[in-house]
Each structure stands twice: as structure tokens, then as C-alpha cells.
Amino acid sequence: MTIALLLCVIVGISDGDTVTARCEAQVDRPAATLKVRLSEIDAPEKAQPFGGRSRQHLSDLCFGKSAAILPVSAGGGVDRYGRTVARVTCDGADANSGQVRAGMAWVFDRYATDRRLYDEQEGARAARRGLWQDAGPIAPWQWRQARRQ
């Protein structure tokens, strides 16, 4: 299955790694509104420290802007919640990388394939940007696991 680049406008921001996009009709797909999960990163949850700031940063990067959305091929490009998992570029800026670079998201080790994201994360950590200001930031996957127990 070939996964095509989608041309969209970002119309909503759920949190630091999830957006809503209104996408144009294409040859093989009608116009649609999609929930999109930014691939390879994991942002703090809303109730977690830096969750609100992460959401706001993604909003500043993308809300109301033109976006190129490139779904990942793994799992058909859809996660278990029905969200399209993708790399997102808003007005020419890589949102996935931008969130990590600003210290507003972690590289999601379990799904990371772009090794450059680790350099972005290390730069944010060294500069103590965003969540790296905290003496002991807790990764979202650890935070979610602790909340389940």
C-alpha cells in the first residue's frame, strides 16, 4: 500500500502530539478531517507537568497553518485509537522535530526511526529547554503506567 502525502490545514490541537487536520480531496481519497498523532514523539499528558505548555507550543507551530502530513507505513498509518500516525510539517517547519527541539516532547524510543530526533532531544536537554528544566522529568509512557497502577 502506498501512503500519500496529505495537504491539510490544522484546525485543532488536542495535546503536544495530536492535532486535527482538515485535508483536501485527492485522487484516491475524499476531503476529510483527521485526528493525527505525530509519529516518533511522545509529549507530556495534559495533567502532567509541561502538558499545557507542550500543547501551546504545538499550537504556535501549527494551528491554522497549512500542513503536509506524511502518514507512516507501519500499521497502515493508524494507531489503536484510529488516529493517523504521521510526520507533520506546518508552513515548512517539521512539527515532530520542533516539539523535541523545544523540549516539549520526548523521542518515543519504541517507535523512533529518525535518529536525528535524538540529537534534537540531547540539545534540548543540554540547554535545559522546556521539560528539561525539571530536575527529574518523567516520560509520558512512565507517567501513564504509574497512573494505571
C-alpha positions in Angstrom: 0.0 0.0 0.0 1.3 3.4 -0.9 0.8 6.2 1.6 0.4 9.6 0.0 1.3 13.0 1.3 -1.8 14.8 2.6 -2.2 18.5 2.1 -4.2 19.9 5.0 -4.9 22.8 7.4 -4.5 22.3 11.1 -7.8 23.1 12.8 -7.3 21.8 16.3 -4.7 20.9 18.8 -5.5 18.2 21.4 -2.2 18.0 23.2 1.5 18.2 22.5 1.5 15.3 20.0 -2.0 15.2 18.5 -3.7 17.6 16.0 -6.9 17.7 14.0 -6.4 18.4 10.3 -8.8 19.3 7.5 -7.4 17.7 4.4 -8.0 18.4 0.7 -9.6 15.8 -1.6 -7.0 13.7 -3.5 -7.2 11.3 -6.4 -7.6 8.3 -4.1 -9.3 9.9 -1.1 -12.1 12.4 -0.4 -11.7 15.5 1.6 -11.6 14.6 5.3 -11.0 15.8 8.8 -8.4 13.6 10.5 -7.0 13.2 14.0 -3.2 13.0 13.6 -0.8 11.6 16.1 2.8 13.0 15.5 5.0 10.0 14.9 8.1 9.1 16.8 7.5 11.5 19.7 5.6 11.5 23.0 4.5 14.7 24.6 3.6 15.2 28.3 0.0 14.4 29.1 -2.4 17.3 29.8 -2.3 16.7 33.5 1.4 16.1 33.6 4.0 18.9 34.2 4.6 20.8 30.9 1.5 19.2 29.3 -0.2 22.6 28.8 3.0 24.3 27.6 3.6 21.4 25.1 0.1 21.8 23.7 0.6 25.6 23.4 3.9 25.2 21.6 2.4 22.8 19.1 -0.4 25.2 18.6 2.0 28.1 18.0 3.8 25.8 15.4 0.7 24.6 13.6 -2.7 25.9 14.4 -4.4 27.5 11.4 -1.5 26.8 9.2 -1.1 24.7 6.0 0.4 21.3 6.8 1.9 18.5 4.8 1.1 15.2 6.6 3.0 12.1 5.7 1.5 9.0 7.3 3.9 6.3 8.5 3.6 3.0 6.8 3.7 0.8 10.0 0.3 -0.5 10.9 -1.3 1.2 7.9 -0.5 4.6 9.4 -3.3 4.4 12.0 -2.9 3.8 15.8 -5.2 1.8 18.1 -7.2 5.0 18.7 -7.9 5.5 15.0 -5.5 8.4 14.7 -3.4 8.8 11.6 0.2 8.5 12.7 2.4 10.9 10.7 5.3 13.3 10.3 3.7 16.7 10.2 5.2 19.8 8.5 3.4 23.1 9.2 4.3 26.0 6.9 7.6 24.3 6.2 8.5 23.6 9.8 8.9 19.9 11.0 6.4 19.9 13.9 7.7 16.5 15.3 11.3 17.7 15.4 10.2 21.2 16.6 8.4 19.7 19.7 11.5 17.7 20.6 13.9 20.6 19.9 11.9 22.9 22.2 11.9 20.4 25.0 8.1 19.9 24.6 8.2 16.2 23.8 10.4 13.1 24.2 11.7 10.9 21.4 9.4 7.9 21.7 12.1 5.2 21.7 9.6 2.4 21.0 8.7 3.9 17.6 11.6 6.2 16.7 13.2 5.7 13.3 14.6 9.2 12.7 17.9 9.1 14.6 18.2 12.9 14.2 15.4 13.3 16.8 17.8 12.0 19.4 20.3 14.9 18.6 17.4 17.3 18.9 16.5 15.8 22.3 20.0 15.9 23.6 20.4 19.5 22.5 17.2 20.4 24.4 18.3 18.5 27.5 21.8 20.2 27.4 20.2 23.6 27.1 17.6 22.8 29.7 14.7 23.8 27.4 11.1 23.0 28.2 10.5 19.9 30.3 14.3 19.5 30.7 14.2 22.5 33.2 12.7 20.0 35.6 15.3 18.2 37.8 13.6 14.8 37.1 11.2 14.9 34.2 9.0 11.8 33.8 8.5 10.4 30.3 4.8 10.2 29.4 4.8 6.5 28.9 6.2 6.1 32.5 3.7 8.6 33.8 0.7 6.8 32.2 1.9 3.5 33.6 2.2 4.9 37.1 -1.4 6.3 36.8 -2.7 2.9 35.7 -1.3 1.2 38.9 
